[in-house]
């Protein structure tokens, strides 16, 4: 069985190997897949992320959602509780600075934060996924920890993972803390998974 680290390394290499043209086309196809979805149409407060390390480019999606008048939020490393994320309003005027991982995030402004339970939809990054909706992240556990807070919440945002088609694997090695995704969108299709 492949270890999580080996799988992570292999898939990250695959997605970084995509050409600029393949990346661009994938990002446009992603928008075509997502915009008609009821989860997206009905959502007003949407969290997503800025692309890093060969991830599917979210820029065209961000522009399309802004054009539809959606309020978008970016993840920030939690300023107090290590290992968690908070989500802050993101507009075209937002100034970004690199966090400890070199990923752009807004300067913390508590008045612009949105509690996780009040988001309508969260697009999550991932490194690999399988046909059961299991997600393998970058290894920091930030999303799993943050989303675990919603376990007993009556209001839960919809969760959709975003990935290139080449990121699907036969089986993701699962740990107890992993939170499976109910839906994953790639440039070629939108997949939903039954509740685990």
C-alpha positions as CSV (number, residue, x, y, z in Angstrom):
1,X,0.0,0.0,0.0
2,X,1.3,3.4,-0.9
3,X,2.0,5.7,2.0
4,X,0.2,9.1,2.2
5,X,3.5,10.8,1.8
6,X,4.4,8.9,-1.4
7,X,1.0,9.4,-2.9
8,X,1.1,13.1,-2.1
9,X,4.5,13.5,-3.7
10,X,3.5,11.5,-6.8
11,X,0.2,13.5,-7.4
12,X,1.8,16.9,-6.7
13,X,4.4,16.0,-9.4
14,X,1.7,15.0,-11.8
15,X,-0.2,18.2,-11.5
16,X,2.9,20.4,-11.6
17,X,3.8,18.6,-14.9
18,X,0.7,20.0,-16.6
19,X,1.5,22.6,-19.2
20,X,0.4,26.2,-18.9
21,X,-2.2,25.6,-21.7
22,X,-3.5,22.5,-19.9
23,X,-3.8,24.4,-16.6
24,X,-5.6,27.3,-18.3
25,X,-8.1,25.1,-20.1
26,X,-8.7,23.1,-16.9
27,X,-9.5,26.3,-15.0
28,X,-12.0,27.4,-17.7
29,X,-13.6,23.9,-17.8
30,X,-14.0,24.0,-14.0
31,X,-16.0,27.2,-14.2
32,X,-18.3,25.6,-16.8
33,X,-18.8,22.6,-14.5
34,X,-19.5,24.7,-11.4
35,X,-21.6,27.7,-12.3
36,X,-24.8,25.8,-13.2
37,X,-24.7,23.7,-10.0
38,X,-27.5,24.5,-7.5
39,X,-24.9,24.4,-4.6
40,X,-23.1,27.4,-6.3
41,X,-26.2,29.2,-7.5
42,X,-27.9,29.2,-4.1
43,X,-24.7,30.2,-2.2
44,X,-24.0,33.8,-1.4
45,X,-21.1,33.4,1.0
46,X,-18.4,31.2,-0.6
47,X,-15.0,30.3,0.7
48,X,-12.3,29.3,-1.7
49,X,-8.5,29.4,-2.0
50,X,-5.7,30.9,-4.1
51,X,-3.9,28.4,-6.3
52,X,-0.5,27.1,-5.2
53,X,1.8,24.2,-6.2
54,X,0.1,23.2,-9.4
55,X,-3.4,23.2,-8.0
56,X,-6.3,23.9,-10.4
57,X,-6.3,27.6,-11.0
58,X,-9.2,29.3,-9.2
59,X,-8.7,32.7,-10.8
60,X,-11.4,32.3,-13.5
61,X,-13.8,30.9,-10.9
62,X,-13.2,33.8,-8.6
63,X,-13.9,36.3,-11.4
64,X,-17.0,34.5,-12.4
65,X,-18.4,34.4,-8.9
66,X,-17.6,38.1,-8.3
67,X,-19.5,38.9,-11.5
68,X,-22.5,37.0,-10.0
69,X,-22.3,39.2,-6.9
70,X,-21.2,36.5,-4.6
71,X,-19.3,37.3,-1.4
72,X,-15.9,35.4,-1.4
73,X,-13.7,34.5,1.5
74,X,-10.1,33.3,1.7
75,X,-8.6,31.1,4.4
76,X,-6.1,32.6,6.8
77,X,-4.0,30.6,9.3
78,X,-5.8,31.1,12.6
79,X,-4.0,34.0,14.5
80,X,-4.5,32.3,17.9
81,X,-5.4,28.6,17.6
82,X,-2.6,26.9,15.8
83,X,-3.5,24.4,13.0
84,X,-6.9,26.0,12.2
85,X,-8.2,28.3,9.5
86,X,-10.4,31.4,9.6
87,X,-12.1,32.8,6.6
88,X,-12.0,36.5,5.6
89,X,-13.8,38.5,3.0
90,X,-11.9,38.8,-0.3
91,X,-12.6,41.5,-2.8
92,X,-10.7,42.8,-5.9
93,X,-9.2,45.5,-3.6
94,X,-7.9,43.1,-1.0
95,X,-4.1,43.3,-0.4
96,X,-2.5,39.9,0.0
97,X,0.7,39.0,1.8
98,X,2.4,35.6,1.8
99,X,1.8,33.4,4.9
100,X,4.4,31.0,6.3
101,X,3.7,28.6,3.4
102,X,4.2,31.3,0.8
103,X,0.5,31.4,0.0
104,X,-1.2,34.8,-0.4
105,X,-3.7,35.7,2.3
106,X,-5.3,39.0,3.4
107,X,-4.0,41.0,6.3
108,X,-6.1,39.9,9.3
109,X,-9.1,42.1,9.8
110,X,-11.5,40.7,12.5
111,X,-14.4,42.7,11.2
112,X,-14.2,41.0,7.8
113,X,-14.1,37.4,9.2
114,X,-17.0,35.0,8.6
115,X,-17.6,32.1,11.0
116,X,-17.3,28.8,9.2
117,X,-20.9,27.8,10.1
118,X,-22.2,30.9,8.3
119,X,-20.5,30.1,5.0
120,X,-22.9,28.6,2.4
121,X,-20.2,26.8,0.5
122,X,-16.5,25.9,0.9
123,X,-14.3,24.9,-2.0
124,X,-11.4,22.9,-0.6
125,X,-8.1,22.2,-2.1
126,X,-6.8,18.6,-2.2
127,X,-3.9,16.6,-3.4
128,X,-5.6,13.3,-4.2
129,X,-9.1,11.9,-4.0
130,X,-10.8,8.5,-4.6
131,X,-14.2,7.2,-5.7
132,X,-15.4,7.2,-2.2
133,X,-14.9,11.0,-1.7
134,X,-11.9,10.5,0.5
135,X,-9.5,13.5,0.3
136,X,-5.8,13.7,0.8
137,X,-4.6,17.2,1.6
138,X,-1.1,18.7,1.9
139,X,-0.5,17.1,5.2
140,X,-1.1,20.0,7.6
141,X,-4.6,19.0,8.6
142,X,-5.9,22.6,8.5
143,X,-9.1,21.9,6.6
144,X,-9.8,18.6,8.5
145,X,-9.4,20.4,11.9
146,X,-11.4,23.5,10.8
147,X,-14.3,21.4,9.3
148,X,-14.4,19.1,12.3
149,X,-15.9,22.1,14.2
150,X,-19.0,21.7,12.1
151,X,-19.6,18.1,13.2
152,X,-22.4,18.9,15.6
153,X,-23.5,22.2,14.0
154,X,-27.1,22.4,12.6
155,X,-25.9,24.8,9.9
156,X,-23.2,23.4,7.7
157,X,-21.8,24.8,4.5
158,X,-21.8,22.7,1.4
159,X,-18.3,21.2,0.7
160,X,-16.8,20.8,-2.7
161,X,-13.3,19.7,-3.4
162,X,-11.5,21.0,-6.5
163,X,-9.0,19.0,-8.4
164,X,-7.5,18.1,-11.7
165,X,-8.7,14.8,-13.2
166,X,-5.2,13.4,-12.8
167,X,-5.6,13.7,-9.0
168,X,-8.0,10.8,-8.8
169,X,-6.5,7.6,-7.4
170,X,-7.8,4.1,-6.7
171,X,-7.7,4.5,-3.0
172,X,-6.7,7.2,-0.5
173,X,-5.1,5.8,2.7
174,X,-7.6,7.1,5.4
175,X,-6.8,8.3,8.9
176,X,-9.4,8.7,11.7
177,X,-9.4,12.5,11.5
178,X,-9.9,12.7,7.7
179,X,-13.2,14.3,6.6
180,X,-14.5,12.9,3.4
181,X,-16.1,15.3,0.9
182,X,-19.7,15.0,-0.3
183,X,-18.7,16.4,-3.8
184,X,-15.6,16.9,-5.9
185,X,-15.4,18.8,-9.1
186,X,-12.7,18.3,-11.8
187,X,-12.6,20.0,-15.2
188,X,-14.3,16.9,-16.7
189,X,-17.1,16.2,-14.2
190,X,-18.9,16.8,-11.0
191,X,-18.9,13.8,-8.7
192,X,-21.1,13.4,-5.6
193,X,-20.6,10.8,-2.9
194,X,-23.1,9.3,-0.5
195,X,-22.8,10.3,3.2
196,X,-20.1,8.2,4.8
